[in-house]
């Protein structure tokens, strides 16, 4: 088979060994021991589409070389790979270091993923251009101007959904499409507020789930660990808002209805309440139609991404029944195809 990306290999691998060669970055290396005290390594591999972990046992011919390897190097991995309920496995598998040209090609990212994310970002920009409220429009444009590059390389989560470089752009773009469509079905919703809320609801993840400029390993930052993305998002939206109040255009905002302070508070409420419940980390419960809508749009898009992953990668327990994957609550059934009239 042609050299697959990590997501393609994950989708094609089954319990039957699949011979493959792929390129990946060494994302993590953890030394562990079996119950009998024998050492082994958990080797985290990543590219622009996703990641998985392989085990290197003490008798692996390259075990000692792996132990001393620096994170971030590029590898060509060759072997026979399987996937079961515990994830990916390779037996046997080996690796070699990529040369500089191959490493740069790897770091550039998967072309199909990059093109999808480029279109998603263009859609986000188009939705922001369509905003009529000058305050929300200015705020969203300011966010993309200052943080656009960081936004492009941030994931929507560490696991479960859109957990890849650029995943937040994919998540936000799809949520904006849903918010725009729902605003047409429920015309009393404030469309401008909804779209701005979608852009900012996870903006704190720029310090919780971001990637370096070159690489596929999410970084940990003290601000993200101590504050969490909701608190950071509220702080960021407030900072950008107050900066805009010092601009010449803000003088005209004093004449607008609803008043600017009310707009700011409603936007902050969307960020604060988008997880829906205190148990899931929201400091506030949804108290407006836009807050309820945003919470459910966020949850829907995350769940649909999880479903897609199960159907693409999950084990089929029986015809039409797919094995449960956390955090989904149960096994899944294959969806019913749409009816097609005979030509």
N, C-alpha and C positions, 0 to 999 in steps of 0.2 A: 504494500500500500504506500502511497505518497507520504512524505513526512507529515504526521498530523500535529495539530496543536494539542495542548493538554485537554481542552474540552472535547475535541474530536476523539482523542484516544479514550477518554472517560466514557463517552457515549458508545463507542464501538466495542470496548472490552466487555467480556462476559466471564463466566467461570471456565470457559474453554480458552486455553492460552492463545494469545494473539501476538505474533511477531511484529515489532515496530521499532522505528528509530525516531526520536524526537529531540528537539532542543529546548533547554530550560535553564533558568537561573537557579543557583543554589540559594534557597530562601531561608532555610533553617537547618540546624544540625544539633540533635539532642541525643546525648549519651544516656542509655538506660540499661537495666539488667532484667533478665528473665527471673522467674521465681526460683530457679536453681542457681542464680548468681552469675550466669553467663552474660557478658556485655553484648550490647547491640546498639545500632544507631538508627534513629528515625530521621530520614533525609527528606526535607521539605523542598519540593521542586515547583517552580512557578513560571508562567509566561503571561502574555497579555490577555489570555482568555480564562485563566483559573489556576488552580494549584492542587496538588495532592502529595501524599507522603508515602515513601517506600521504606522498607526496613532493610538494613544491611547487617547481617549477622557476623559474628566474630570470625567465621571461616570464609567470609567474602574475600576474594583475592585482592580487592582494593580497599579493604577495611582500614588499614593504617594510613593509607593515602587520604581517605575521606576524613579521618579524625583530625588531620592537620590542615584541612582545606579551609580557605577563607570564604565567608559568606559573600554572595554577590557574583561569584565567578559563573561563567557560562559553560554548560555541559552538553555534550551529545550523549544521549542515553540510548543504549541498544539492549533489547532483551525480548522476553516473552512475558506478556502482561495479562493479568486476570483482574476481575472486579467481582467482589462479593459483598455481603452485608457489612463487612468491616472496612471496605474501601478497596483501593488499588493495591496490587501486589505484583512483584516482578520476580520470576524464577526461571532461568537465571537472568541477571542483568549486569551490565557493566557500563562504564562511561569513559569519556575522554574530554579534555578541555577544548573549548571552541577557540579558534583563532580570532583575531581582532575584528576581521570583517564579518564573520559569522555572529560574533557577539553583538556588534552594532545592528545587524539585521534583526536579531532576537529582541534587542531593547527597543527597536522602532515599533514593535507590536504587530499583532496579527492584522493583516490588511483588511479582512472582512469586518473585524471588530472595530478597527479605526474608522472605516467608512460609515458603519452604523452609528457610531458615536459622533462623527462629524455632522451627520444629518440630524441627529438628536439635538446637538448644540445649536444648529441653525434653526430648528423648530423653536427652541427656547427663546432665541433672539427674536424670532418673528412674533411670538406671543407677547413678549415684552414691548415690542414696538406697537402692538395693538392696544396697549393700556391707555385708557382715556384720562384717568386721574393723574395729574401731573406730578403729584407727590410720590405715588407708588411707582410711576414710570421712572422718575429720577432716581429713586432708591434702587430699583432693580438694575438700571443701567450702571449706577455707581458700583454695585456689587460685582457685575461682570467685568467692569473696567479694572477694578482693583484686584479682584480675586479669581478672574476667569481662568487663568492658567492652573492655579491650585485646584479649582473646581473640576477642571477637566481630568485631573489625575487622582481624584478621590473616589473611594468606594462608598456604597450605600450602607455597608455593614462589614463586619469581620467574617461572618459566615451567614448561612441561611438564604440571603437573597442579594443579588447584584454585588457580590463580594469579590470585585475585581477592579483593576485600575480603570477609571472612567465609569464605573457602575452607577455613581450618583447622578451623572448626566443622563444616563439611560432611564433611571428611576424618575427623575424630575421631569424629563420630557414626556414620558408616558402619563405621568400624573397630570401634567398640564393639558394633555389631549383629553383626558377623562374629565378634568375640571371644566374645560371649555364646553364639552358636550353636555355635561350635567347642568351647566348654567343655561343652556338653551331649553332643556326639559323643565327646569325650575327657574323661570326668569326672575323671580324675586331675589335670588342669590346675587350677591355683589361679585360680579365676574372679576373685576380688577383686583379686589381683595383676595379672592380665591387664588388667582394666578400668582400674585405676589406671595401669598402664604405658601404655595407649593414651592416656589423658589427658595424661600427662607426657612422652611420647616426643618430641614436637616443641614442648614449651613454650618452649624457647629461641628459637623463631622469633618470639616476641613482641618480640624485639629484633633480628631479622634480616629479617622479612618483614611488618612491621606497616604500617598506613596511618594518616594523621592522622585526627583526629576528623571532619573534613569533607574528603573528597577521595578520589581513586581512584589515587593515585600512591604506590607503596611507598617508604618512606623508608630511607635508608642510615644506619646508626648504627655508630660506631666499635667498640662492644662486639661487635656482630654480625660485623663484618669481622675483628676481631682474634681472637675466641674461637670463633665458630661456634656453631650452635644446640645441638649435643650437649653441649659444655662448659658453655654457659650453662644448659641444662636440668638438668644434674647440680647445678650451683651453686644454682639456684632450688629444686629439690626438697630439697636439704640445708638451705637457709635456712628454708623453711617447716617442715620437720621439727623443726629445733632450736627454732624459735619455739614449736611445739606442746609440746615437752618442758618448757617453762616454765609451761604451763597446768595448772590443777588436775586436769583429766581425765587427765593423763599419769601421775599417781600410781597409778591403777588399771592402767595398762599394764604395770607392773612384774610383775604376776601372770600375764600372758598368755603363752600358748605358741602359736606359736613366739615367741621373745624379740624385742623391738622392734628391736634392732640388726640382727638377721638379716633382718627384714622390710625395713628401710631399705636394706640392701645389695642385696637381690634387686631392689628397685624401681630403684635406681641402675643395676644391671646391665642392666635392660631399656632404659633410656635410652641407656646407653653402647654397646650392641650392636645397636641396632635397624636399622642399615644393613647388617648382616650380614657385611661383610668389611672388612679394613683398607683395601683399595683404594678403597672408597666412603666412607671417613671414620670408620668405627667404631673407637674406641680399644680396644674389647674385642670378641672374637668371641662369638656366642651359646653359652652353656654350660649352659642349663637348658631344659626343655621350653617354659616360658613365653616365653623369649627367642627360641627358634626360631619359635614360633607367631606372636609379635608381629612379627618381621621379615617373615614371609611374608604376614601380613595387611596390613601397611603396603605392601609391594610390590604385592600384588594390587589394593588399592584405588587406588593410584597408576596402575597399568597400565590398569585398567578406565576410569579417567577419561581417560587418553590415547586409548584405543580409542574412547570415546564422541566425543571431539573429532574424531578422524579420520573417523568415520562421518558426523558432522554437518557438518563443514567441509572435509574433505579432497577432493582431486581424484580423480575416478573415471577410472582409466586405460583400463578396458574394463568391460563389464558384470560386476559382482561383484568387481572388483579395484580397491582403493583405494590411492592413492599413499602410500608410506612417509613417515612424519614422525618426525624425531629426537625422542627417543632410541630409538624402536622400531626393531627390527633389519631389518625387511623390509616389503614391501607387504602389505596386509591383504586378506582375503577377506570378503565380506559374510556375516554369521553366518546359520546355518540357522535358519529359523523353527521354532517348536515345532509339533508335530503337533496338528492340530485335528480331532476327530471330527466327522463330518457330523451336523447336527442331525436 
